[in-house]
Amino acid sequence: MTLTTQHFGVEIPTVGFGTWQLEGAVAHHGVLEAIHAGYRHIDTAQAYGNEEFVGRGLSDSQLQRDEYFLTTKVWKDKYRDGDLQQSVEISLEKLGVDSVDLLLLHWPNDDVPMEETIAALNDAHKQGLTRHIGVSNFTTALLDKAVRISEAPILTNQIEYHPFIDQSAVIEAASALGTSITAYCPLAQGKVMHDPVIGEIAKGHDVSPVQVTMRWFVQQPGVICLPRSSKAEHIRTNNDIYDFALTPDEMAQITELNRQNMRLINPGWGPDWD
Ligand SMILES: NC(=O)c1ccc[n+]([C@@H]2O[C@H](COP(=O)([O-])OP(=O)(O)OC[C@H]3O[C@@H](n4cnc5c(N)ncnc54)[C@H](OP(=O)(O)O)[C@@H]3O)[C@@H](O)[C@H]2O)c1
């Protein structure tokens, strides 16, 4: 089953397969497993060093190009006009496709004026290197600016989002702009497995804490999520979430865990978070 969410008329599969830290054959086989398990959205990045292996998995899957949604991200040292477009050509060659579905700026970078980078991103879009464009790790202020200066819609803001972080400000801002939110680290890098509240809810439905977390995501409008696993069994069960549903009260109990406000990804080059 493939759930989708629609933004600016674009259907985006709600559950995508994350590939950060999946290297070589693990990325190749992981993507293949994910396709077999029904995922139709794959997330990679220039910085992951695995575009070639992700591309092999997609090619081996025998899916037609229009049957899956593929995202890659430009690393922040390629934000100058010309550098960006050239880096995308290289990504496409590694991925073995003519275009990606979504091209993101991986992180904000104030060493290069945003006007120049967004114009280059729009140029990549006009050249047909990508069907859509977006950003990642943008705060409300940065997202607002990106949307204002971009000709093409900013389809998503990919941010850290899981039950233990409060991202309500960015989610509200994105929603007001029509931009989707794509959740990275949706499983809090495995930490959802050990949370007692999620664990109790999981017992009640006879499913795993990861499956409960995945349900919590797919029951939120406008949110896409990218669970990652190196194991075939996890890849399969993480998308086996369509024969149960969380009650409004269970949804609220999980949302309340965000009071911990735990940020897992916070590199020195990150912005001043909301
Ligand atoms: N834009 C950005 O700056 C950015 C930053 C970070 C991540 N991302 C994207 O978001 C994706 C997901 O984030 P993430 O990779 O950090 O973490 P994640 O999906 O939150 O968690 C991955 C971890 O959870 C474990 N796991 C997965 N399924 C499990 C299951 N059923 N039972 C037990 N453990 C399970 C995995 O271990 P096993 O391998 O053992 O299953 C792995 O250690 C990335 O792969 C990447 O595509 C983007």
The ligand as an ORCA input file, in Angstrom:
! r2SCAN-3c Opt
* xyz 0 1
  N      18.246     16.253      5.851
  C      19.059     15.902      6.812
  O      19.905     16.694      7.293
  C      18.964     14.520      7.372
  C      19.593     14.199      8.592
  C      19.433     12.921      9.099
  C      18.672     11.979      8.396
  N      18.097     12.283      7.200
  C      17.290     11.296      6.429
  O      16.345     10.678      7.293
  C      16.555      9.267      7.300
  C      16.191      8.659      8.639
  O      16.946      9.202      9.712
  P      18.057      8.339     10.467
  O      18.664      7.438      9.468
  O      18.946      9.258     11.191
  O      17.307      7.571     11.631
  P      15.939      6.793     11.953
  O      15.226      6.334     10.748
  O      15.212      7.635     12.955
  O      16.512      5.539     12.757
  C      17.350      4.599     12.172
  C      17.766      3.620     13.266
  O      16.611      2.911     13.741
  C      16.875      1.518     13.697
  N      15.637      0.832     13.313
  C      14.925      1.009     12.172
  N      13.850      0.192     12.170
  C      13.890     -0.515     13.329
  C      13.061     -1.517     13.886
  N      11.976     -1.937     13.249
  N      13.399     -2.031     15.089
  C      14.502     -1.584     15.744
  N      15.330     -0.630     15.269
  C      15.021     -0.105     14.067
  C      17.944      1.335     12.641
  O      18.716      0.190     12.944
  P      18.742     -1.100     11.944
  O      19.537     -0.686     10.749
  O      19.419     -2.121     12.806
  O      17.336     -1.454     11.615
  C      18.775      2.598     12.810
  O      19.731      2.433     13.832
  C      18.042      9.144      6.924
  O      18.397      7.840      6.550
  C      18.148     10.178      5.836
  O      17.607      9.676      4.621
  C      18.229     13.552      6.700
*
